[in-house]
Amino acid sequence: MLSRVILSVGLILVSFVAQVRAEPAAIRIGVLAYEGKPQAAQRWQPTAEYLNRLIPDHQFSVEPLTHDEIAQALLKQQLHFVLTNPGHYVRLQQDHAITRIATFKSSYREQTLNRFGAVVLTRADSGIRRLDDLRGARFAAVSEQAFGGYQMALRELLQSGSQQLVDSIQFEWFGFPQEDIVQSVIDGRVQAGTVRTGVVERMIDNHKFGANDVRVLAEKPVDGFPLRVSTQLYPEWPFSRASSTPQEISEQVALALLKMPPQSDAARASRGAGWTIPADYTLVHDLYRFLALPPYAPTPASLRSVWQAYQPWIVLSALLFAITLVVIHYLLKANRALRASRLRLAQQQGHLEEMVRERTEALESLNRQLERDNRFMAGQEAEYRDVCETLRAMTLTSTRRDLDHQQRLQSIVDIGGRHMNARRVVLSNNSEDRLKVCAVSPIEDAPSNQPIDPGLAERALSTGELVRHPDFAPGLDYLASPVTSGEQWACVIEILVNIETQDASDEARGLKAQTLQLILQWAANELMLMEQDQRESERRADDIEKFAQLTAREREVLELMAQGLSSKGIARELGISIKTVELHRSNLLRKTGMSSSLEMVKTAARAGIVT
């Protein structure tokens, strides 16, 4: 009896020490509470709970904060991640060096959106039909700091009219919710207003007014965007990491967010459809530059700053002024000489004609150079469009849930081949110290079960460097590029390109090389996910096998153990003796090969044997 008590006390102490050692690290997520702190906590706390489930060695919590509170918390290194609107993100990026790792996906009628804009609206029966008609009107908005509730519309007003138009408008700040702004327009309390895209459609769906009761000003139909909009479309809210946050936890959080199912509790609570890869926020920077808002607010000029900024021009102007004085003196002297000799006048005239001829030739040369630059810029623009289309296709492929890992991997290789104008593309991974082909493009181009050149591909993996063979075959250029996953070279891609279709400029080749690296990272990530799923399936099958020989009574005992019942409680529940329960527990440990009841219950729960 005494030994049994000592053993129980020992197990309790071991369990307590394990719990103390396994205490998860606290991770704080600062969220902009634009609707109020309780509303922000209710909306985003399920996302923190979702991260706790996927990353159990860390404890995530949501901290609803104002604009200034987020800045102060970042300054004191009290936040690990920040979730805020795109405008606030741009300022924090400049002041505190935060970095976006994912972009929020909103939804409307089962359609996923990763961009949003603003709507400028008025009553359908009002005399306001254009933005210019808003001169002197009462205009409702959220606040001067609201990105979607004011600043987007302000840019359209300035571009449509002028600063005089904006100065004449009587702005009224309503704050949140934005439905109050729309209702005030419908009721005639203000003549116009602006809200974020989707507010009008949501109110119409809720039968608060009819679709023909409002008029959208400066409406801009956008292909693939189902909502009415008056402004440019800007990327959705970014999820960002603080500069002090470790890279490892940032990668885990980014991967977990990208894997969030659109129908999960966390996605529904956030009123969205999960997360996607970080968007390009250049348009937000352009908006703040245009409006001269921080971090692009103008600073007062001083003599010192003017000298530092325009020193070359000031020196050049002074030099030109001095030259002008010299020329004036020379002309006066020449004028006096004219009276003495007409021959000298002829010589001066010839000299001036020569100067004009040289200046004309210089201008013609400059015009030719400008034409060449314009052609070059047009080619660069086409390359950038091609890269954008490639990355867009990659993003759509990586988020498609109707494809399995192999199908997504094949799509990634097809997209990479089209982008590189490749004759043939082969993707292989380093499996069991040998190359194993994962995907080939085009598929009908045999053979598809071996690398193009195993020796060159293995050399690329072993050295970690790009291997190129410009004379691989007549008219074909060969290259093999590895990609790393963790500390190992995970896979290698081999590409055969027609020499005559390769880009001539170094800039174009460099851009394609960078895009190829992104494609490789996508492929390596897909391979990693494929291997993780395979290992998880094998592990679950092994766990199920350990419980295959249990009797029905042993399964009942195991289920009650999982519920936390003691041997005495199990005996009372099943109507058997405690000794019989102890015998069943001993048989369970023997059949499953487990060293403790705690390990056995955890393994059974992981295999789905018990709840």
C-alpha positions in Angstrom: 0.0 0.0 0.0 2.8 2.4 0.9 4.7 1.6 -2.3 1.5 2.4 -4.3 1.1 5.8 -2.5 4.8 6.6 -3.2 4.3 5.7 -6.9 1.2 7.9 -7.2 3.0 10.9 -5.6 6.0 10.3 -8.0 3.7 10.3 -11.0 2.0 13.5 -9.8 5.4 15.3 -9.4 6.6 14.1 -12.8 3.4 15.3 -14.4 3.7 18.7 -12.6 7.4 19.1 -13.7 6.4 18.2 -17.3 3.7 20.8 -17.3 6.0 23.5 -15.9 8.6 22.7 -18.5 6.0 22.6 -21.3 4.6 26.0 -20.4 4.0 27.6 -23.9 5.6 30.9 -24.7 3.3 33.9 -24.8 2.8 35.6 -28.2 0.9 38.9 -28.3 -1.0 40.0 -31.4 -1.9 43.7 -31.5 -5.2 44.4 -33.4 -6.5 47.8 -34.4 -9.8 48.2 -32.5 -11.5 50.6 -34.9 -15.0 49.4 -33.9 -14.2 49.2 -30.2 -12.0 46.9 -28.1 -14.7 44.3 -27.2 -15.8 44.0 -30.9 -12.1 43.6 -31.9 -11.5 40.9 -29.3 -14.7 39.0 -30.3 -13.8 39.1 -34.0 -10.1 38.1 -33.8 -9.8 35.9 -30.6 -10.9 32.8 -32.6 -7.9 33.4 -34.9 -5.6 33.3 -31.8 -7.3 30.1 -30.6 -6.8 28.6 -34.1 -3.1 29.4 -33.9 -2.9 27.9 -30.4 -4.2 24.6 -31.9 -1.8 24.5 -34.8 1.3 25.8 -32.8 0.8 24.3 -29.4 4.2 25.3 -28.0 3.2 29.0 -28.0 0.2 30.7 -26.4 -1.3 33.4 -28.7 -3.5 36.2 -27.4 -5.2 39.2 -29.0 -4.6 42.7 -27.7 -7.2 45.2 -29.1 -5.4 48.6 -29.3 -5.7 52.1 -30.8 -3.3 53.6 -33.4 -1.1 55.2 -30.7 -1.2 52.2 -28.4 0.1 49.9 -31.2 2.9 52.3 -31.9 3.9 52.5 -28.2 3.7 48.7 -27.7 6.0 48.2 -30.8 8.4 50.8 -29.4 8.6 48.9 -26.1 8.8 45.5 -28.0 5.6 44.3 -26.3 4.0 43.0 -29.5 5.1 40.1 -31.7 2.5 40.6 -34.5 0.3 43.4 -35.7 -3.1 43.3 -37.5 -4.2 46.7 -38.8 -5.6 48.5 -41.9 -3.3 49.1 -44.9 -2.8 52.8 -44.2 -1.8 52.3 -40.6 0.5 49.4 -41.8 2.4 51.8 -44.2 3.2 54.2 -41.3 4.2 51.4 -38.9 6.4 49.9 -41.7 8.3 53.2 -42.0 8.5 54.0 -38.2 8.9 50.5 -36.7 10.1 48.2 -39.5 7.2 45.7 -39.3 7.0 43.2 -42.1 3.8 41.7 -43.6 3.6 37.9 -43.7 -0.1 37.4 -44.9 -3.0 39.3 -46.3 -6.6 38.9 -45.2 -9.3 37.5 -47.5 -12.8 38.9 -47.2 -15.8 37.3 -48.8 -19.1 38.3 -50.4 -21.7 35.7 -51.4 -19.3 32.8 -51.4 -16.7 34.8 -53.4 -13.3 35.4 -51.9 -11.8 38.9 -52.2 -8.3 40.2 -51.2 -8.9 43.8 -52.3 -11.3 46.5 -51.3 -12.2 50.1 -52.1 -14.6 52.9 -51.2 -18.0 53.9 -52.4 -19.1 57.6 -52.8 -22.9 57.6 -52.8 -25.9 59.9 -52.8 -29.7 59.6 -53.0 -30.9 58.4 -56.4 -33.3 61.3 -56.6 -30.7 64.0 -55.8 -29.2 66.4 -58.4 -25.7 65.2 -57.7 -24.5 63.1 -60.6 -20.7 63.7 -60.6 -18.0 64.3 -58.0 -17.8 67.9 -59.2 -21.4 68.4 -58.1 -20.4 67.9 -54.5 -19.1 71.5 -54.3 -20.6 73.0 -51.1 -22.4 69.7 -50.1 -22.6 68.1 -46.7 -20.5 65.0 -46.9 -20.5 62.1 -44.3 -17.3 60.1 -43.6 -15.8 58.0 -40.7 -12.9 60.3 -39.7 -9.9 62.0 -41.2 -7.7 59.0 -40.1 -10.1 56.4 -41.7 -8.4 54.6 -44.7 -11.4 53.1 -46.4 -13.9 55.5 -44.8 -12.3 58.8 -46.0 -8.8 58.8 -47.4 -9.6 56.6 -50.5 -12.5 59.0 -51.4 -10.4 62.1 -50.7 -7.9 61.0 -53.4 -10.7 60.6 -56.0 -12.1 64.1 -55.0 -8.7 65.7 -55.5 -8.1 64.0 -58.8 -11.6 64.7 -60.1 -11.7 68.4 -59.1 -9.1 70.3 -57.1 -8.2 71.4 -53.6 -10.9 74.1 -54.0 -13.5 71.4 -54.4 -12.4 69.6 -51.3 -12.2 72.9 -49.3 -15.8 73.7 -50.3 -17.2 70.4 -49.0 -18.7 70.3 -45.5 -17.3 67.1 -44.0 -19.2 65.5 -41.1 -17.4 62.7 -39.1 -19.8 59.9 -38.1 -17.3 57.2 -36.9 -18.5 53.6 -36.8 -20.6 51.7 -37.7 -20.5 52.8 -41.4 -24.1 51.8 -41.9 -25.1 55.1 -40.1 -23.4 57.0 -42.9 -25.5 55.2 -45.6 -28.7 55.7 -43.6 -28.0 59.4 -43.1 -27.7 59.7 -46.9 -31.0 57.8 -47.4 -32.8 59.9 -44.8 -31.5 63.2 -46.4 -29.6 64.3 -43.3 -26.5 64.7 -45.5 -26.2 65.0 -49.3 -23.5 62.4 -49.9 -21.1 60.1 -48.0 -18.4 57.5 -48.4 -18.1 54.0 -46.9 -16.0 50.9 -47.5 -17.1 48.5 -50.4 -19.6 45.9 -49.3 -21.5 48.1 -46.8 -24.2 49.1 -49.4 -24.7 45.6 -50.7 -25.0 44.2 -47.1 -27.7 46.7 -46.2 -29.6 46.0 -49.4 -29.4 42.2 -48.7 -30.8 43.0 -45.2 -33.7 44.9 -46.8 -32.9 48.2 -45.2 -33.5 50.0 -48.5 -33.8 49.2 -52.2 -31.0 48.9 -54.8 -32.5 51.8 -56.7 -32.6 54.2 -53.7 -28.9 55.2 -54.0 -26.6 56.4 -56.8 -22.9 55.6 -56.8 -20.7 58.4 -58.0 -17.7 57.9 -60.3 -18.5 54.1 -60.4 -15.6 52.0 -61.7 -16.7 48.5 -62.7 -13.8 46.0 -62.1 -13.6 42.6 -63.7 -14.0 39.8 -61.1 -14.9 42.3 -58.3 -18.7 41.9 -57.4 -19.1 45.1 -55.4 -19.8 48.6 -56.5 -16.8 50.9 -56.1 -15.8 54.5 -56.8 -12.1 54.3 -56.1 -9.1 52.2 -56.9 -8.9 48.8 -55.2 -6.3 48.4 -52.5 -5.1 45.2 -50.8 -6.9 44.0 -47.6 -5.6 44.2 -44.1 -2.0 42.7 -43.6 -0.9 40.4 -40.8 2.6 41.7 -39.9 5.5 40.6 -37.7 7.4 43.0 -35.5 11.1 43.5 -36.2 12.0 41.7 -32.9 9.9 38.6 -33.6 12.0 35.4 -34.3 11.9 34.2 -37.9 11.0 30.7 -36.9 7.7 31.6 -35.2 6.9 34.0 -38.0 7.2 31.2 -40.5 5.0 28.9 -38.4 2.3 31.6 -38.1 2.4 32.5 -41.8 2.0 28.8 -42.8 -0.8 28.3 -40.3 -2.7 31.4 -41.6 -2.3 30.3 -45.2 -3.8 26.8 -44.2 -6.8 28.3 -42.5 -10.0 26.7 -44.1 -12.4 29.3 -45.4 -15.3 27.7 -43.5 -13.5 27.4 -40.2 -14.8 29.1 -37.0 -11.9 31.5 -37.0 -12.5 32.6 -40.6 -16.2 33.0 -40.0 -15.7 35.0 -36.8 -13.3 37.4 -38.7 -16.0 37.9 -41.3 -13.6 36.6 -44.0 -12.4 33.6 -45.8 -8.9 33.1 -44.3 -5.6 34.4 -45.5 -3.4 34.5 -48.6 0.3 35.4 -49.4 1.4 39.0 -48.6 -0.1 41.4 -51.2 1.8 44.3 -52.8 1.0 47.5 -50.9 2.6 49.9 -53.4 -0.8 51.5 -54.2 -1.2 52.4 -50.5 2.2 54.1 -50.5 1.2 56.0 -53.6 -2.0 57.1 -51.9 -0.2 58.5 -48.9 2.4 60.2 -51.2 -0.4 61.8 -53.1 -2.2 63.0 -50.0 1.2 64.0 -48.4 0.3 62.0 -45.2 2.8 60.4 -42.8 5.3 58.9 -43.5 5.3 61.1 -46.6 4.2 64.4 -44.9 6.2 67.4 -46.2 8.7 69.0 -43.8 9.4 72.8 -43.5 12.2 73.9 -45.7 15.3 75.7 -44.4 18.3 77.3 -46.1 20.4 74.4 -45.1 18.0 71.8 -46.4 17.5 73.8 -49.6 21.3 73.9 -50.0 21.7 70.2 -49.4 18.8 69.3 -51.7 19.6 71.6 -54.6 23.4 72.2 -54.2 24.3 71.1 -57.8 21.5 73.3 -59.3 22.5 76.3 -57.2 26.2 75.9 -58.2 25.1 75.5 -61.8 22.8 78.5 -61.7 25.6 80.6 -60.2 28.0 79.4 -62.9 25.4 80.2 -65.6 24.9 83.7 -64.1 28.6 84.3 -64.2 28.8 83.0 -67.7 25.9 85.3 -68.6 27.8 88.3 -67.2 30.8 87.4 -69.2 28.7 87.0 -72.4 27.1 90.4 -71.8 30.5 91.9 -71.4 31.7 90.1 -74.5 28.7 91.3 -76.5 29.2 94.9 -75.4 32.8 94.6 -76.5 31.7 93.0 -79.8 29.2 95.8 -80.4 32.0 98.4 -80.1 34.1 96.3 -82.4 31.3 96.2 -85.0 31.7 99.9 -85.5 35.3 99.3 -86.4 35.2 96.3 -88.6 32.5 94.5 -90.5 34.9 91.6 -91.1 34.9 90.9 -87.3 31.1 90.8 -87.4 31.2 88.2 -90.2 33.6 86.0 -88.1 31.3 86.2 -85.1 28.3 85.3 -87.2 30.0 82.2 -88.5 31.0 81.2 -84.9 27.4 81.5 -83.8 26.1 79.4 -86.6 28.6 76.7 -85.7 27.3 76.7 -82.1 23.7 76.4 -83.3 24.6 73.5 -85.5 26.4 71.7 -82.7 23.4 72.3 -80.3 21.0 71.0 -82.9 23.0 67.8 -83.3 23.1 67.4 -79.5 19.3 67.7 -79.3 18.8 65.2 -82.1 21.1 62.8 -80.3 19.2 63.3 -77.1 15.9 62.6 -78.9 17.3 59.3 -80.3 18.4 58.3 -76.8 15.0 59.1 -75.4 13.3 56.9 -78.1 15.7 54.0 -77.1 14.8 54.5 -73.5 11.1 54.5 -74.2 11.4 51.2 -76.1 13.4 49.7 -73.3 10.8 50.8 -70.7 8.0 49.3 -72.8 9.9 46.0 -72.9 10.4 46.2 -69.1 6.7 46.9 -68.5 5.8 43.8 -70.6 8.2 41.7 -68.5 6.7 43.0 -65.2 3.2 42.2 -66.5 4.3 38.6 -67.4 5.8 38.2 -63.9 2.5 39.5 -62.3 0.4 37.1 -64.3 2.8 34.2 -63.4 2.6 35.1 -59.6 -1.2 35.5 -59.9 -1.5 32.0 -61.4 0.8 30.6 -58.7 -1.3 32.2 -56.0 -4.6 30.8 -57.5 -3.0 27.3 -57.8 -1.7 27.2 -54.2 -5.1 28.2 -52.8 -7.2 25.7 -54.8 -8.6 23.0 -52.5 -10.0 20.9 -55.3 -6.5 19.8 -56.3 -4.3 17.3 -54.4 -0.6 17.9 -53.7 0.6 16.2 -57.0 -1.9 18.2 -59.1 -0.8 21.5 -57.5 2.8 20.5 -58.0 2.2 19.7 -61.7 0.4 23.1 -62.1 3.4 24.9 -60.6 5.8 23.2 -63.0 3.5 24.0 -66.0 3.3 27.7 -64.9 7.1 27.9 -64.5 7.6 26.3 -67.9 5.3 28.8 -69.6 7.0 31.7 -67.8 10.5 30.6 -68.9 9.3 29.7 -72.5 10.8 26.3 -71.8 11.0 23.4 -74.2 11.0 21.0 -71.3 10.9 21.3 -67.4 11.6 18.5 -64.9 11.2 18.8 -61.1 13.0 16.3 -59.0 13.5 16.0 -55.2 16.3 14.4 -53.2 14.6 11.2 -51.9 16.7 8.6 -50.2 20.0 10.1 -51.6 18.7 9.8 -55.2 16.8 12.0 -57.6 13.1 11.2 -57.9 11.1 12.9 -60.6 8.0 14.7 -59.1 6.6 16.6 -62.1 7.3 17.1 -65.8 6.1 19.7 -68.3 4.8 19.1 -70.9 3.5 15.8 -69.6 3.3 14.2 -73.1 7.0 14.8 -73.7 8.6 11.4 -72.9 10.5 10.1 -71.0 8.9 11.5 -67.8 10.4 9.2 -65.1 14.0 10.5 -65.0 15.9 13.8 -64.9 17.1 15.5 -68.1 20.7 15.1 -67.0 21.1 13.3 -63.6 24.7 14.3 -63.3 24.2 18.0 -63.7 21.1 17.9 -61.5 22.9 16.2 -58.7 25.8 18.6 -59.0 23.3 21.5 -58.6 21.9 19.9 -55.4 25.3 19.1 -53.9 26.8 22.5 -54.5 23.7 24.5 -54.0 24.4 26.7 -57.0 22.9 27.2 -60.4 24.4 24.8 -63.0 24.2 25.9 -66.7 25.2 24.2 -69.9 24.8 26.6 -72.9 25.7 23.9 -75.4 23.6 21.0 -74.0 22.0 20.3 -77.4 21.8 22.0 -80.8 19.7 25.2 -80.3 19.0 24.4 -76.6 20.3 25.9 -73.4 20.2 23.8 -70.1 20.1 25.0 -66.6 19.5 23.3 -63.2 18.6 25.4 -60.1 18.3 23.9 -56.6 16.0 25.2 -53.8 16.4 24.7 -50.1 14.0 23.6 -47.4 15.4 24.2 -43.9 19.1 23.2 -44.0 18.8 20.8 -47.0 18.5 21.2 -50.7 15.0 19.8 -51.2 14.5 19.8 -54.9 16.0 20.8 -58.2 14.4 22.0 -61.4 15.9 21.4 -64.8 14.9 23.6 -67.8 15.6 23.3 -71.5 15.1 26.7 -73.3 15.3 27.5 -77.0 18.3 29.8 -77.4 16.5 32.0 -80.0 13.6 32.7 -77.5 15.8 33.8 -74.6 15.6 37.4 -73.5 18.5 39.5 -74.7 18.7 42.0 -71.8 20.4 41.2 -68.5 17.4 42.9 -66.6 14.9 40.5 -68.2 17.0 37.5 -67.5 17.5 38.6 -63.9 13.8 39.1 -63.5 13.0 35.7 -64.8 15.6 34.2 -62.5 14.1 35.8 -59.5 10.6 34.6 -60.5 12.0 31.1 -61.0 13.3 31.2 -57.4 9.8 32.1 -56.2 8.3 29.2 -58.3 10.9 26.8 -56.7 10.0 28.0 -53.2 6.3 27.2 -54.0 7.3 23.8 -55.3 9.5 23.0 -52.3 6.7 24.1 -50.0 4.3 21.8 -51.8 6.7 18.9 -51.6 7.2 19.6 -47.9 3.4 19.6 -47.3 3.1 16.3 -49.3 5.7 14.6 -47.2 4.1 15.9 -43.9 0.7 14.5 -44.9 2.3 11.2 -45.8 4.2 11.0 -42.5 1.1 11.9 -40.6 -0.9 9.2 -42.3 1.7 6.6 -41.6 1.9 7.6 -38.0 -1.9 7.4 -37.5 -1.9 3.9 -39.1 0.8 2.8 -36.7 -1.2 4.2 -33.8 -4.4 2.4 -34.9 -2.5 -0.9 -35.3 -1.4 -0.8 -31.7 -5.0 -1.0 -30.6 -6.3 -3.5 -33.1 -6.2 -6.5 -30.7 -8.2 -4.9 -27.9 -11.4 -6.6 -26.7 -14.7 -4.7 -26.4 -14.4 -4.5 -22.6 -10.8 -3.2 -22.9 -12.0 -0.5 -25.3 -14.6 0.5 -22.7 -12.0 0.7 -20.0 -9.7 2.7 -22.3 -12.6 5.1 -23.1 -13.3 5.7 -19.4 -9.6 6.2 -18.7 -9.5 8.9 -21.4 -12.4 10.6 -19.5 -10.2 10.8 -16.4 -11.9 8.1 -14.3 -9.9 6.3 -11.7 -9.9 2.5 -11.4 -12.6 2.8 -8.7 -14.7 5.1 -10.9 -14.3 2.7 -13.9 -15.3 -0.3 -11.7 -18.4 1.6 -10.5 -19.3 2.7 -14.1 -19.0 -0.9 -15.6 -20.3 -2.8 -12.6 -17.1 -4.9 -12.2 -14.5 -5.2 -9.4 -11.5 -2.9 -9.0 -9.2 -5.9 -9.5 -10.8 -6.7 -12.8 -10.3 -3.1 -13.9 -6.6 -3.3 -12.8 -6.3 -6.5 -14.9 -7.8 -4.8 -17.9 -5.4 -1.8 -17.5 -2.4 -4.2 -17.3 -3.6 -6.0 -20.4 -4.0 -2.7 -22.2 -0.4 -1.7 -21.4 0.9 -5.1 -22.5 -1.0 -5.2 -25.8 -0.2 -1.7 -26.8 3.4 -1.8 -25.7 3.0 1.5 -23.8 5.0 2.4 -20.7 2.3 4.4 -18.9 -1.5 5.0 -19.0 -0.9 8.7 -19.9 1.1 7.7 -23.0 -1.6 5.1 -23.9 -4.5 7.6 -23.6 -2.7 10.2 -25.6 -1.8 7.8 -28.4 -5.4 6.5 -28.5 -6.8 10.0 -28.7 -4.3 10.9 -31.5 -5.4 7.7 -33.4 -9.1 8.5 -32.9 -9.7 5.4 -30.8 -11.1 7.6 -27.9 -12.4 11.1 -27.8 
